[in-house]
Amino acid sequence: MKRRNLVMGLTAAAALTAVCGGSVMAAELPAFNELNIEDYTDLEADIKILTDRTDIVDTVYAGYVDLFNETFPNIHVTYEAVSDYAEAVTLRITSGDWGDICFIPDTVEKTELSTYFAPLGDYEAMDEIYYNMNANSDGDTVYGIPNGGNTPGILINKNVWAEAGITEYPTTPEEFIDDLQLIKDNTDAIPLYTNFADGWPLGQWTGYIGIPSNADPDYAENVMPHKANPFAKPEDGMYGPYALFYMLYEPVARGLVEEDPASTDWESSKARIGSGEIATMVLQSWAINQCKDLAEDPDAIDYIPMPITVNGVQALLVNSNYCYGINNQVSEDNQLASMVYVKWLIEESPIMSDEGNIPERKDQPVPDSLANFDGLEMMTNAKEVEPGLKNEVANESEVLTDANVAKVVEGALAGTPFDDIMNEWNERWAEAQDYVGVEVTE
């Protein structure tokens, strides 16, 4: 409900901003994909970036600024770390006086992007060069460029998996659960760590809906909003959202997780998977380097694909990280300097390798940390036919919230049949579809 209230407040503020003034983006500013940053080495500006990375803002990010200033000495860049990022920044951007660059919060609806952010270029032109142009676009205009990509997979300690006798990584949900049982039987490690107590890590599971669970670029944004009973078990195999959440429910039901899920701790878990106390965590690929940095043996940390195969296909989703957006209320020079810095960051700085991201440019190779994904079909989510519809249905149903995913764990602990949980989700999804007024297909 908090997110929905934020969105309602943001929509009202958007209307006020539209009345008081719009973008100062000048027509002569180049499109992001056509920008040659070497043409602006003498540009002068002071720009500020809001970031959620409170842990590295004074170290790693400060180092990027120093490196940037070797070529662009007159663009002075300041980072501001923001706690409770989404809520705080949602409130700040409505004022227009927040800085020059931010990670666009998920609370900003696509129809509101033009109210706050400068247009970066044409969707089709940018889509040829960069991944996930649909992440923050409205129709044919792009307003946000991702800080690279991540892919949904499974973080493991490969030494523990080997000790358990596992010689091939799983490709189906059943094989995954069997492997967790082997880990419990043959090692002292926790087979699967849920990170239940912190809540937000459970929300990671919803990011696997679509390409990782269905091998379909259209599923998440264009099929699921219209689909009847999307959480039902498919008749032709073990895949889709049903299979995905079964991989959370069944290990809990079988005791293949931590003894007391209510006592989990995210920060310590990053080190514990490196030490071998934890064998497996379901997190997206951004977590690889964070865990390696704390590991006794960084080489023990490995990353494997989500074990769901659809008609013989296991797919790699190139998912969008947070997107950089540029304030359309600042001066033309500041908008241009912001474009220069963001383009330098995603194309020339070491940020992609430092954070273990899939490079934003399609012509750059994936990181070594994704070696186990070699040979998988590489996909990005399709452009939305009806922008924002999936979020509208999801928000109304409240099915895909962190708290609701936590009910899968709670249900497994209480002995609630898995199909009962999925049936309830289908009912709530149907009610939301009816409320939103979407056409439902089988």
C-alpha positions, 0 to 999 in steps of 0.5 A: 500500500505504501507504494500505491500511495507514493504513486498517487502523490507523485501523479498529483505532483506531476499535474502541478509540475506540468502546469508550472513548467515543463522541460528546458531540454533544447532541441539542439541537444544531441540524442544520447546514442549520437553523443560524441563525448570527446566533443565536450572536453572543455564543457563547464558545469557542476552536476549532482547525482543521487544514488542508493549506493551509500556504501561506496559513494565516498570511495568507488564513486569518488574514484570514478569522478577522479578518472572522469576529470582526467578527460573532462576537468571542468565538469564537477561531479558530486554524489549524494547518497540517499537512504530509503532511496525510492521513497525519498527520491520520489518525494524530491523529484516532484520539486524539480530542485533535486540535482541533475542525475538520479536513478529513476525510482520504480514509483515513477509511472511511464506516463510521468517520465516526460514531466521530470526527465529529459528525453534521451533519444528515439526508442528504435535507434537506441534499442539497436545499441543498448539493452532494455530501452523499454525499462524507462521509455514512454512510447517511442521516447527513451527517458532512462538509460540502465546502469548495465544489466543483471540476470536472474540466476542462482548464487552458489558456493560451488565447493559445497555443491561439489562436496555434495556430489553434484557434478552437473548443474540442474536444469529443472525445478525437480533437479534443483530440489534434489540437489538441495537434498544432496547438500543437506545429506552430504554437507554441513551447509544450509542448502538454501538460504531464504533471507526471509527476515529482511523481506526484500530479498524474497522480492528478487523471486518476482524478477524471474517471472517471464524469460527465466521461467517462461523463455518468452520475451513477451510474457511478463509485460504483454501476456501475463496482464491478460492471462487467466490463472497465470499462477496455475501449473501448466499442463505441458510441463514444469515452468512458469510462475508456478514452477518458480514459486514451487522452488521456494515453497518445496525446499522450505516444506522439506526443511532444506533451508535455515532452521529459523527463517525469522532469524536470517540476516542479509549482511552476514549471509554475503560472507557466510555463502563464501565461507561455505556455511550457506550453499545457495541463495536466489539473488540476481547477478548484482549480488555476485561481486558483493559476496565475492568481496566478503568471501574467504575464497572468492573463487568458490562463489559461482552463479548458475542459470535458473533451472527452468527449461521450456521446450528445451530452452533455458533462457538468459534474461538481460534485465535492467538495473536502475536507470539514470534519468536527467533532470529536465528542469536544469540548464541546457549545459547541465543536461549536456554535462549529465549526458556526457558523464552518464555515457562515460560511466556506462561505456568507458568507466570500469563500473560494469566490471566493478559491479559485475553488470552485463554491459549496457552496450550490446556489442560488449561481452558479458562478464566472466562471472556468467560463464555458466550461462554460455550457450543459453538463449540471450533475451530481453523483455519485449517492448510493452504493447500497453505501457504500465498495464502489468504494473497496474494489475500487479499493484492492484492485486498486491500479489508480487509484493515482498510481503506476499512472496513471504507468504510462500515461506510462511505457508510452507512452514504452516503446511498450507498446500502449495496449490492453495496458495497459487489458487489464491494468487490467481483469484486476486489476479483475476479480481485486479484484471476485472478492476483494471478492465483488461481483456482476459485470455486463456 
